[in-house]
Amino acid sequence: MRLRQFITFLAFSAAGFCLQPVLATAQEPVRVVATFSILGDLVRQIGGDGVDLTVLVGPDQDAHGFDPGAADQRAVAGAELLIANGLGFESWLERLTDAAGFEGRIVTATAGIEPLAWTEAGDVHEHEHEHAHEGEDHDHDHDHDADRAPGAGPDHHDHGESDPHAFQDARLVLGYIDNIAAGLAEARPGLAAGFSARADALKAEFAAIDAELKAAFGELPAERRRVLTSHDAFAYFGRAYGLDFVSVQGASTEAEPSAQDMKKIVEQAKAGRVGAAFLENMTDPRLIETLAADTGIRIGGALYADALSGPDGPAPTLQSLFRYNQATLLEALR
Ligand SMILES: [Zn+2]
């Protein structure tokens, strides 16, 4: 018996000894790179101290025009997990992962989300939707295919055929949370319980924000629902909450509006069919400022579009981004 106990003891010690470094690694934070501030915030909130996070495109910066540098390449080279929006949002990503020799996993946060197709820049929906915006049973899935250009014009060449800004619909953020939590859990199964608990709490928060926005915007009169912004960052938001966003630049902050697009927008504005214009936190404000001066449309403030604010600003988390945009829009449109 003594011998057997001794052998058992040896076996356990050996196992313990061998497992020790593995266990240490199993609890180590996941080295994650998130492509831009909004994703970085979700990763931080889901990952807690189970992630060692680097964000490439920071607060108030424009991911469309991002030009990765040497530090970004080093961050990606050292990462286990790269979390990207997908749907062509990060047109520079493949170039970056190639240059960095990245061999880890890429989590696409929009995986499984049914994307919207792009609308043309300055698409003003010439036909009015009398049936729309009539309240609770407003059909947000109303078929706009006739208005869309799924073939993508010359300005859309590096953006794919889908609108990537799905993070502007609080309901779709639930899908982002699931994808990020699953990616983190797969990278570090030993920390999966924490990831999953934080993800569940976060999903409850965004479901509540979604309901709150639907109720708040539902009270706006139909003729106060058209809004002008710099680029097409808010099509998902508009579909979810019943607003009609018209943009000057279309798909990307990099695109130049055509004279024809500008003319359509100016005509609309002069006809009093635009409730207010909004700047974006990460976009050059001059185009909207000029348009507002020319047409007399009121500028209702700046919306947080493709980036959060810094920690001292009004939208340092995705929850606060939704609440800030809601308050800014309603104050101007009511
Ligand atoms: Zn954008």
Residues whose N, C-alpha, C, O or C-beta is under 5 A from the ligand:
A	BS01	ZN	A233 A251 D306
